[in-house]
Amino acid sequence: MSGIYFHIPFCKQACHYCNFHFSTSLRQKTPLLNAMLRELELRRDYPGDAVVQTLYLGGGTPSLLEIDELHRLFEHIYRLFPVAPDAEVTLEANPDDLTAAKIAALRQTPVNRLSIGIQSFSDADLQFMNRAHNSGEAQRCIEMALNAGFTDLSLDLIYGTPGMSDAQWVANIETVLAFDVPHLSCYCLTVEPQTALDHFVKKGKARPVDDAQAARQLEYLMHRLNTAGYEHYEISNFAKPGRYSRHNTSYWTGEAYLGIGPSAHSFNGVSRQWNVANNARYIQALEPELPDWKALFELETLTPEQRYNEYVMTSLRTQWGCDLARIRNMGKRFEAFFMREVVPFLEDGSVHRRGEVFLLTQKGKLIGDYVASELFWVE
């Protein structure tokens, strides 16, 4: 098994664009952590005897956990699962949580990689997103993390934000490059349904995302990071050679993983399951006396068609591309379908063929989701 993902569903405040499962109340933090530890115990056989290669604490805001809570979580993990000595252990963090004391304490835990939600170095952008930190905190936390010995850093940025000029986007990228971090994740702002941003756009209080602006900023990003020596190894992710996120790469290459916590997903190659996205119901389902599996998660056994679609969707996002040999092994009908449907994208230059591997071109990366959807098997 590749790894274990932990969903820590707490945040100081709600970012206007976020549709992940979280709560801004910390009242249930202790009982929820206890429930997560019980889920670890109950699902210890999910990976079989495979060695765990990565641990990833996401959310939500995992950096809201106290150090003693992290120690308690890791103690359970390492007692229950065979974890590789060189496992990648990632903690997602917000700049306002990363004080010098917190960073120093994190160095005494198994955490060896920080993924920091910077989003922008512009205070105007941060206020628009309703982030809890400011640009000064963003730069200081990176400096402190590097000085403390966290050399394996990933920074998040968001482009396409209404009001973000191209000059500000260039400044954001140059600020990141000046820190010489090995990994960068960049996402286009998306107006997700039922978020505050969705409400603001519908009420005319915020402008919708400008597709032309977003495409322009992505094109600049791809060009600038390429010249700086970063590999564009997944549509939203850039890394120096060999410095990919091992955990997220396992998702895109179809490896098995276990998800712990409310709303967390698990995948074993054959079926996918997802936990209830409700803190109270999650805690109740894991009562020590009688855990209620039916209330904890839903399970779906993937059909051959779903497995084909998932492979096309994930593989096309990466620099390793979509391998026709893999599709052929799923069935001749999928190979014939793929080869017929991919023709228009080969002809318009969105997809490039290299032997039996099909890859998105720079043009194709601007419309990657559309290309993948057109290659999906639909009954």
C-alpha positions, 0 to 999 in steps of 0.5 A: 500500500502506498500510504495513509491519508488523515483528514483533520476537519478543523479550520480557524475560519472558512476560506470563501472558495473552499468546499472541503469538509471542515468545521470552524468549531474546535469543540469536537477536536478531542472526541474526533481524534479519539474516533480517528484512533479507533478507526486506525485500530479497526482498519489495520488490516486494510493494507494487508502486510504492505509497508506504508510508504507515505503518511499525509495529514490534510484537511481542514488545517492539520497544523491546528493540532497540538504537538501532543495530539500529533505525538499521540496520532503518530504513536498509534500509526507506528504501533499498528502499521509497518511504516517504511524508515524513509516514509514521506510524512507530510503535514498541511499547514497554514502560515499563521500556525507556523510560529517558530516554537511550533516549527521547532516542535514539529521537528521533534515529530515524524513530520519531514515535509510541510505543505504550506497554504500560501495562496498569494503574497498579496494582502488584497488577494488573501483578504478576498479569499478570507485567508487567516494570514497576511503576506508578511506571515507567509514569507516569515513562515517559509524562512523559519521552516527552512532555517529550522531544517524543513528542506522538503517544502511544498507551497500552494498558490492560487491563480485566476483570482478576480482582481489579481493582475498578471504582474502580481501573479509574476511577483508571487512566482518570483517570491517562491523561486527566491526561496528555492523550495523543491515543490509548488502546487498551483490551482486555478480558483474555482467557484464551487457550488454552495461556497461563500464565493459562489454566493458572492458571484451569484449576488454580484458581489464578486466577479466570476473567474475570467477564463482568459486570465486564468489560461494566461496565468497558467501559461506563464506559470508553465513557462517560468517554472520550466526555465527555472528547472522545475518539472511539470509532473502533474497539471497542478504540480511542479517539482525539482527533479526527483522531488515529487510528492510521493503521496499524491503521485500514488493517487495519480498512478493508481496505488492503494491507500487508506483514508482515516477521518470524516470524508476521507476516501480509501482505495484498494484497486478494486473498490473505493469507499468514503467516510461520512462527511459529518463530524458528529456522525463520524464520532457516533459511528465509531463508539467504542462499544459498537462501531457502526460500519454502515453509518461510517462509510459508503463503498463502491466496487468499481466496474471495468468502465469506471476503472478505465475512466479513472485511469484515463482521468488520472494518467493524462494529468501526469508527465507519464501519460496514458499508456495504451498497453494499460488500457489494452489490458483492461479489454480490447473494447477500451483500446478501440474506443480510446484510439477512436476518441483521441484522434481529434485531440491528436489532430488539434495538437492537444495530445501528443503520442510517444510510442504507446503513451499519450500525453497532454501538450502545453495546449492540452493542459489548458483544457485537460479536464475537457480532454479526459471527459471526452475520452470517458466511456459513457454507457 
